[in-house]
C-alpha cells in the first residue's frame, strides 16, 4: 500500500484525525478497535516531512488521551452511581 498520496494530501484534517483517534483509543470500550498509536505515528511521519507542524500532533495526542481517559472515567462513574 502506497501512503505517499495520503501524506501529500495531509492538511487540517490530519490533526483532527489524531485527536479523534487518540480520544477513541483511550476511552472505554473502543481501545481495542481504534488504532490511535498508528494515527500518531502517521502524523509524526507527516510532520517529519515538513507538511505538518511538529508540535501540533504532540499536543493533540496528549489532549486526546486526556479527553478519552476522562470520558471513560465519567462513563464508569455514572454507571456506578446509577446502579
C-alpha positions in Angstrom: 0.0 0.0 0.0 1.4 3.3 -1.1 0.7 6.0 1.6 2.5 8.8 -0.5 -0.7 10.3 -1.7 -2.2 10.2 1.8 0.8 12.0 3.2 0.7 14.6 0.3 -3.0 15.3 1.0 -2.4 16.0 4.7 -4.0 19.1 5.9 -6.0 20.3 8.8 -8.0 17.0 8.8 -4.9 15.1 9.9 -4.8 17.0 13.1 -8.5 16.3 13.7 -7.9 12.6 13.0 -5.0 12.4 15.5 -7.2 13.9 18.2 -10.3 11.8 17.4 -8.4 8.5 17.2 -6.4 9.1 20.3 -9.6 10.0 22.2 -11.4 7.0 20.9 -8.5 4.7 21.7 -8.3 5.8 25.4 -12.0 5.9 26.0 -14.0 3.0 27.3 -14.8 0.1 25.0 -13.1 1.5 21.9 -9.4 0.9 22.8 -9.2 -2.4 21.1 -10.9 -1.2 17.9 -9.2 2.1 17.2 -5.5 2.3 16.2 -4.7 5.6 17.9 -1.0 4.8 18.0 -1.0 4.3 14.3 -2.5 7.7 13.7 0.1 9.3 16.0 2.9 7.5 14.0 1.4 8.6 10.7 1.1 12.2 11.9 4.7 12.0 13.1 5.8 10.9 9.6 3.8 13.7 8.0 5.4 16.2 10.4 8.8 14.8 9.7 8.4 15.6 6.0 7.6 19.2 7.0 4.0 19.1 5.9 2.6 19.5 9.4 3.6 21.5 12.4 5.7 19.2 14.7 4.1 20.4 18.0 0.5 20.1 16.9 0.4 16.3 16.7 2.1 16.1 20.1 -0.3 18.4 21.7 -3.4 16.8 20.1 -2.2 13.3 21.1 -1.9 14.4 24.7 -5.2 16.3 24.7 -6.9 13.3 23.0 -5.5 10.9 25.6 -6.6 13.0 28.5 -10.0 13.6 27.0 -10.6 9.9 26.3 -9.5 8.9 29.8 -11.8 11.4 31.3 -14.7 10.2 29.2 -14.0 6.6 30.3 -13.9 7.7 33.9 -17.1 9.7 33.6 -18.9 6.8 31.9 -17.7 4.4 34.7 -18.6 6.8 37.4 -22.1 7.4 36.0 -22.7 3.7 35.7 -21.6 3.0 39.3 -23.8 5.8 40.7 -26.9 4.8 38.9 -26.7 1.1 39.9 
